[in-house]
Amino acid sequence: MSLLNIQNLSVTLGDPLFSDLTVTLTKGDRLGLVAANGRGKTTLLGCIAGTFEPTSGDITRARGLRVGHVAQYVPDADLDMTLYNKVLSALPADQADFEGWRVDVALDELSVPCELQQTLLRELSGG
C-alpha cells in the first residue's frame, strides 16, 4: 500500500525545475534528494507538504497521512527554542501535552542525541 504517490509532477518557474516526476513511497521506504543548488529539491518537498502548488501532476497521500515539513530557514522567532521544543511545536496545541511522547519516538528513530535535542536552534548549523 502506498503512502505517497506522485504522478507526472512538474514545476516551472520561468524555466522547468523538474518535469514528469513519478514516485511511489510505501511504508519503510527512504528517499534521498540529491541535486545542485536551484534544481528544485526544496520546491519538491513543498509540493509534497502542500505548501507549494505544482504546475502540473498529482500527489496522492494515503488517508490519514500527515506530512511533517521543516522550513529550510529557521524563522528568527524560533532561534531561541530547543530542537526538541521546535519539533514539539509541530503538534497541534491541544495534543502537545499528551502526545509529546511522539517527539521522543521521532527523534529517537532519527538517532538525534539527547544533548542535541536540548540545543538552541541558533547554535545549530544550517545544514
Backbone as CSV, one residue per row, in Angstrom:
resi,resn,N_x,N_y,N_z,CA_x,CA_y,CA_z,C_x,C_y,C_z
1,MET,0.840,-1.172,0.000,0.000,0.000,0.000,0.889,1.241,0.000
2,SER,0.634,2.157,-0.914,1.470,3.345,-0.996,1.007,4.406,-0.004
3,LEU,1.977,5.076,0.592,1.693,6.191,1.487,1.626,7.492,0.711
4,LEU,2.461,7.579,-0.329,2.541,8.788,-1.137,2.758,8.381,-2.577
5,ASN,1.945,8.925,-3.448,2.048,8.607,-4.863,2.118,9.912,-5.646
6,ILE,3.216,10.124,-6.333,3.426,11.321,-7.141,3.383,10.891,-8.602
7,GLN,2.517,11.542,-9.378,2.350,11.173,-10.782,2.554,12.382,-11.683
8,ASN,3.536,12.284,-12.575,3.775,13.284,-13.614,3.874,14.708,-13.063
9,LEU,4.542,14.874,-11.938,4.651,16.174,-11.286,5.657,17.060,-12.013
10,SER,5.258,18.292,-12.249,6.127,19.265,-12.909,5.991,20.608,-12.217
11,VAL,7.104,21.325,-12.135,7.109,22.699,-11.643,7.944,23.531,-12.609
12,THR,7.328,24.593,-13.078,8.006,25.523,-13.965,7.935,26.906,-13.346
13,LEU,9.080,27.500,-13.133,9.173,28.871,-12.626,10.048,29.640,-13.608
14,GLY,9.461,30.058,-14.700,10.246,30.608,-15.799,10.799,29.457,-16.607
15,ASP,11.778,28.752,-16.061,12.327,27.532,-16.652,11.847,26.346,-15.822
16,PRO,11.764,25.163,-16.426,11.353,23.983,-15.657,12.375,23.633,-14.578
17,LEU,11.885,23.415,-13.336,12.746,22.884,-12.278,12.831,21.373,-12.408
18,PHE,11.667,20.753,-12.611,11.596,19.318,-12.887,10.291,19.061,-13.625
19,SER,10.254,17.934,-14.328,9.041,17.618,-15.091,8.810,16.116,-15.131
20,ASP,7.531,15.771,-15.179,7.089,14.371,-15.296,7.699,13.457,-14.235
21,LEU,7.804,13.953,-13.008,8.338,13.170,-11.895,7.265,12.214,-11.390
22,THR,7.606,10.937,-11.314,6.695,9.926,-10.808,7.430,9.109,-9.749
23,VAL,6.861,9.085,-8.528,7.469,8.379,-7.405,6.350,7.786,-6.559
24,THR,6.566,6.577,-6.059,5.649,5.964,-5.102,6.460,5.570,-3.874
25,LEU,5.987,6.008,-2.701,6.641,5.654,-1.447,5.703,4.791,-0.627
26,THR,6.241,3.684,-0.109,5.467,2.796,0.750,6.100,2.790,2.138
27,LYS,5.401,2.208,3.089,5.896,2.181,4.463,7.300,1.584,4.503
28,GLY,8.190,2.279,5.199,9.567,1.812,5.336,10.513,2.339,4.277
29,ASP,9.976,2.936,3.204,10.842,3.493,2.165,11.602,4.701,2.694
30,ARG,12.770,4.911,2.147,13.576,6.097,2.425,13.874,6.745,1.085
31,LEU,13.862,8.059,1.069,14.113,8.789,-0.169,15.139,9.872,0.098
32,GLY,16.157,9.937,-0.704,17.153,10.996,-0.607,17.070,11.864,-1.846
33,LEU,17.137,13.168,-1.646,17.126,14.105,-2.770,18.513,14.699,-2.910
34,VAL,19.130,14.475,-4.048,20.475,14.987,-4.295,20.457,15.709,-5.628
35,ALA,20.804,16.971,-5.600,20.891,17.772,-6.821,21.639,19.057,-6.486
36,ALA,22.087,19.731,-7.510,22.784,21.001,-7.321,21.805,22.049,-6.794
37,ASN,22.352,23.127,-6.268,21.515,24.229,-5.794,20.630,24.757,-6.920
38,GLY,19.394,25.085,-6.559,18.475,25.673,-7.532,17.798,24.688,-8.458
39,ARG,17.879,23.401,-8.149,17.304,22.385,-9.034,15.924,21.901,-8.598
40,GLY,15.405,22.424,-7.470,14.023,22.123,-7.114,13.800,21.197,-5.937
41,LYS,14.843,20.896,-5.171,14.661,19.985,-4.028,13.675,20.557,-3.008
42,THR,13.886,21.798,-2.608,13.007,22.433,-1.634,11.606,22.610,-2.210
43,THR,11.517,22.938,-3.473,10.216,23.095,-4.122,9.463,21.779,-4.144
44,LEU,10.143,20.678,-4.453,9.504,19.364,-4.450,8.982,19.034,-3.057
45,LEU,9.804,19.274,-2.036,9.349,18.995,-0.673,8.158,19.880,-0.305
46,GLY,8.144,21.113,-0.782,6.999,21.989,-0.562,5.745,21.453,-1.233
47,CYS,5.889,20.891,-2.416,4.746,20.269,-3.105,4.217,19.095,-2.292
48,ILE,5.107,18.256,-1.805,4.706,17.093,-1.014,4.012,17.523,0.265
49,ALA,4.523,18.589,0.906,3.941,19.077,2.161,2.662,19.874,1.932
50,GLY,2.412,20.265,0.689,1.202,21.037,0.399,1.380,22.530,0.570
51,THR,2.618,23.005,0.674,2.859,24.436,0.826,3.250,25.100,-0.481
52,PHE,3.377,24.309,-1.544,3.715,24.844,-2.861,2.884,24.104,-3.892
53,GLU,2.295,24.840,-4.803,1.426,24.249,-5.826,2.234,23.911,-7.076
54,PRO,2.227,22.631,-7.506,2.961,22.267,-8.718,2.285,22.842,-9.963
55,THR,3.038,22.954,-11.038,2.492,23.419,-12.306,1.539,22.384,-12.882
56,SER,1.913,21.114,-12.771,1.035,20.035,-13.238,1.380,18.751,-12.498
57,GLY,0.496,17.776,-12.618,0.698,16.486,-11.974,-0.146,16.349,-10.729
58,ASP,-0.065,15.176,-10.113,-0.890,14.864,-8.951,-0.058,14.254,-7.841
59,ILE,-0.444,14.589,-6.609,0.147,13.962,-5.425,-1.002,13.386,-4.621
60,THR,-0.954,12.070,-4.385,-1.978,11.395,-3.606,-1.348,10.876,-2.328
61,ARG,-1.932,11.263,-1.209,-1.446,10.822,0.099,-2.420,9.794,0.660
62,ALA,-1.900,8.799,1.352,-2.752,7.789,1.982,-3.662,8.482,2.997
63,ARG,-4.852,7.960,3.131,-5.801,8.520,4.090,-5.177,8.528,5.486
64,GLY,-5.248,9.658,6.146,-4.695,9.797,7.489,-3.221,10.165,7.530
65,LEU,-2.557,10.181,6.372,-1.135,10.525,6.344,-0.961,12.008,6.648
66,ARG,-0.076,12.301,7.585,0.290,13.687,7.887,1.728,13.875,7.472
67,VAL,1.962,14.864,6.652,3.313,15.154,6.183,3.893,16.255,7.057
68,GLY,5.005,15.959,7.730,5.714,16.967,8.509,6.725,17.659,7.618
69,HIS,6.873,18.936,7.806,7.757,19.709,6.946,8.466,20.755,7.782
70,VAL,9.759,20.816,7.660,10.553,21.821,8.364,11.079,22.782,7.305
71,ALA,10.826,24.059,7.514,11.276,25.070,6.560,12.793,25.039,6.428
72,GLN,13.279,25.417,5.264,14.712,25.398,5.018,15.442,26.387,5.931
73,TYR,14.810,27.508,6.213,15.422,28.517,7.073,14.588,28.665,8.331
74,VAL,15.259,28.722,9.478,14.575,28.842,10.762,14.150,30.301,10.943
75,PRO,12.860,30.536,11.210,12.430,31.916,11.469,13.135,32.478,12.702
76,ASP,13.449,33.755,12.678,14.146,34.397,13.795,13.437,34.169,15.115
77,ALA,12.112,34.144,15.107,11.334,33.971,16.340,11.574,32.605,16.984
78,ASP,12.065,31.635,16.212,12.268,30.278,16.732,13.712,29.993,17.161
79,LEU,14.618,30.908,16.928,16.033,30.641,17.172,16.358,30.359,18.636
80,ASP,15.535,30.834,19.560,15.793,30.588,20.975,15.037,29.380,21.513
81,MET,14.458,28.578,20.624,13.815,27.318,21.015,14.842,26.199,20.919
82,THR,14.667,25.166,21.738,15.496,23.974,21.575,14.956,23.169,20.400
83,LEU,15.791,22.306,19.876,15.358,21.431,18.792,14.139,20.626,19.231
84,TYR,14.185,20.095,20.449,13.075,19.288,20.970,11.778,20.102,20.982
85,ASN,11.832,21.317,21.512,10.624,22.132,21.605,10.110,22.569,20.244
86,LYS,11.012,22.758,19.292,10.577,23.104,17.930,9.814,21.940,17.309
87,VAL,10.322,20.737,17.487,9.620,19.558,16.961,8.285,19.398,17.692
88,LEU,8.288,19.600,18.994,7.057,19.517,19.788,6.020,20.529,19.307
89,SER,6.464,21.696,18.894,5.535,22.736,18.443,4.828,22.366,17.140
90,ALA,5.312,21.332,16.459,4.656,20.882,15.235,3.346,20.152,15.529
91,LEU,3.210,19.664,16.754,1.951,19.016,17.140,0.880,20.075,17.351
92,PRO,-0.369,19.748,17.042,-1.446,20.689,17.364,-1.424,21.001,18.858
93,ALA,-1.696,22.251,19.216,-1.589,22.713,20.607,-2.376,21.834,21.575
94,ASP,-3.543,21.364,21.158,-4.368,20.547,22.058,-3.814,19.138,22.249
95,GLN,-2.812,18.746,21.467,-2.227,17.411,21.580,-0.839,17.415,22.229
96,ALA,-0.208,18.571,22.293,1.184,18.645,22.740,1.380,18.064,24.137
97,ASP,0.430,18.289,25.050,0.606,17.809,26.424,0.572,16.289,26.536
98,PHE,-0.350,15.649,25.830,-0.491,14.196,25.990,0.067,13.390,24.824
99,GLU,0.532,14.042,23.773,1.115,13.337,22.629,2.606,13.646,22.476
100,GLY,3.199,14.323,23.457,4.609,14.693,23.388,5.541,13.507,23.239
101,TRP,5.110,12.337,23.659,5.935,11.141,23.520,6.284,10.882,22.059
102,ARG,5.443,11.379,21.145,5.720,11.186,19.713,7.034,11.871,19.305
103,VAL,7.335,12.996,19.951,8.590,13.692,19.673,9.766,12.813,20.079
104,ASP,9.661,12.192,21.256,10.731,11.296,21.714,10.949,10.163,20.720
105,VAL,9.872,9.579,20.240,9.967,8.470,19.291,10.598,8.940,17.982
106,ALA,10.116,10.069,17.457,10.624,10.568,16.169,12.112,10.890,16.260
107,LEU,12.512,11.604,17.290,13.923,11.965,17.420,14.797,10.746,17.688
108,ASP,14.260,9.770,18.411,14.995,8.530,18.646,15.176,7.752,17.346
109,GLU,14.119,7.682,16.533,14.211,6.969,15.248,15.209,7.639,14.309
110,LEU,15.389,8.953,14.474,16.362,9.681,13.660,17.757,9.687,14.296
111,SER,17.886,9.005,15.456,19.156,8.904,16.185,19.732,10.261,16.567
112,VAL,18.840,11.178,16.974,19.288,12.502,17.412,19.724,12.386,18.875
113,PRO,20.993,12.657,19.178,21.470,12.543,20.559,20.709,13.487,21.496
114,CYS,20.549,13.069,22.759,19.802,13.850,23.761,20.361,15.260,23.907
115,GLU,21.682,15.398,23.929,22.263,16.737,24.107,21.941,17.649,22.927
116,LEU,21.844,17.086,21.730,21.485,17.878,20.552,20.016,18.298,20.615
117,GLN,19.174,17.438,21.165,17.749,17.759,21.290,17.532,18.979,22.171
118,GLN,18.430,19.204,23.120,18.292,20.319,24.058,19.124,21.540,23.655
119,THR,19.660,21.525,22.447,20.459,22.633,21.941,19.544,23.673,21.299
120,LEU,19.844,24.961,21.530,19.073,26.025,20.898,19.292,25.995,19.386
121,LEU,18.245,26.282,18.647,18.344,26.256,17.192,19.403,27.226,16.679
122,ARG,19.589,28.351,17.353,20.597,29.333,16.902,22.019,28.776,16.995
123,GLU,22.209,27.729,17.798,23.539,27.143,17.978,23.821,26.009,16.990
124,LEU,22.823,25.610,16.236,22.986,24.514,15.283,23.379,25.058,13.915
125,SER,24.066,24.232,13.148,24.419,24.634,11.790,23.152,24.628,10.936
126,GLY,23.181,25.322,9.840,22.016,25.378,8.971,21.849,24.151,8.102
127,GLY,22.788,23.222,8.135,22.763,22.075,7.232,21.961,20.930,7.694
